[in-house]
Structure formats: structure tokens, C-alpha cells
Amino acid sequence: MTALLQDKTRLLPPPSQAAFLLDFDGTLVDIASTPESVVVPQNLPDILLALRRRCNDALAVVTGRPIEQIDFFLKDIPYAVAGEHGLALRHRPHDPIEWIPMAPMPSDWIRGAKQIKEKYPAIRIEKKHNGLVIHFRAAPELGEMLREEMQSWVDQQKDNFDLYPSKMAWEIRPSGINKGEALGMILKKPPFLGRRPIFIGDDVTDEDGVIIANEMKGVGFRIPRDFPNPKTLRLWLASLAEGQEDKWQVE
């Protein structure tokens, strides 16, 4: 166990006083070549359900994906879900999805993305409710060109949208929308209210969540800084779910 991780685990509250807020891709599940091809490990639902029981339902998924995709992969296992980095929020299973009001994304950005894909078929376009992601995992040499082009679009709407880096992708989303804000909204309502957040992510887009978790007297982790990979994290979460809080070692 690294010294940094050892220091962080000393700050952990017991599950009975904690709220778990977990990223999905690259955290609970391994990164895949496309968002649709991720594989949910067979034991993950049981781990999350046991952990949710131990923390009295205070378990949420905070993701860049739309909420509907988390429902597809995890059913109603998380009590709350924040989707699209916090643009969409559902506070409890089967509740309606709440949307943060934002200026609409210009339609010509989608047309521009489609034109780029016609020229470079290896890229992948992911349209969100009020955002846009262009993945270049299959063509990493296009990363800088895509950044410059998408930044030129965002410059037209500086007050409403920002460009964010992700893993082999660039994402346009509304200004002020991030996982830190999403954590704050989730923690305002039961069963999360009054609990200390444990947030875990893997990407630069998760750093806002790490910061807010620390500010709220919780703790934030990132893969691979604190855990080498999602498999190791799943084992650690399973040990918490089984009541083994004293077994912090990460191998």
C-alpha cells in the first residue's frame, strides 16, 4: 500500500457514516474500445448491492454517461445517479430525471462533427442531451486537430459552454457542469444528507469530485493514482461490503 493511500484510508468513515459516489467507466468497469462494449463484471452487482445495504442506501453513480445507460448496465442498483457530469440527476430509483436548465447547444456543432467523421471515419461521435463528445481512441493522431476545431466552436459560446479533455476524447458540455457540483446536489438529500462522501473516479473529469469530497470532510480517490485498476477497486469495495474495514491493503 502506498503511503498516500495509507494516509487517505485513515480518513475513511465507516460505511454506516459514509456516502459512496462512484464513477462508472474506468472505475467500476474497465475502459472498453467503445462505450457500448463495456463489460459489467459478474460480481459487481452483488458488491454494489451489499455496499448499498451497509451504508443504508447512500450509494450513487456519478458519470459522464446519460442516466439511461447506467440503468441499462446496473438496473436500479445505485440509489441515486448523476448523469452527463451532473446535467441530469435522479435522486432515488424510479424518480423522474431532473435537468439543470442550460442554453441549447448550437445544431451546427453536430453538423460540423459529422463532417469531420466523413473525412476521418475512425473517430466516434457521442451526442448527449446538451453536449458533444468526439472520441479519437482509434486515431490518436487526430487529437490535437479535434481540440483546435472544437475549441473554435466553443469560442462562439464562451459564456455557455466549455471544452474538456477526457481519455482519448474531447467533450463539449455546458459551463459550470461538473462532478463536484453533482456531488453537492446528491448530498443535499436523504439518504446522503449528513454523510461524509467517498468519491472514486479515474479521469481528469473526476478531479472536481475528488476536490469536493475532500472539502466535505470525506475522501476522494483516483485510478491509477490510488488504486492500480478497476479490478483492485472492486476487491476493495467488496471487502468494505463484507465488513472488513480493517483490510485496507491494495495489492
Buried (B, 14 or more C-beta within 10 A) or exposed (E): EEEEBEEBBEEBBEBEBBBBBBBBBBBBBBBEEEBEEBEBBEEBBEBBBBBBEBBBBBBBBBBBBBBEBBBEBBEEBBBBBBBBBBBBBBBBBEEEBEEBEBEEBBEEBEEBBEEBBEEBEEBBEBBBBBBBBBBBBBBEEBBEEBBEBBEEBBEEBEEBBBBBEBEBBBBBBBBEBBBBBBBBBBBEEEBBEEBBBBBBBBBEBBBBBBBBBBEBEBBBBBBEEBBEBBEBBBBBBBBBBEEEBEEBEBE
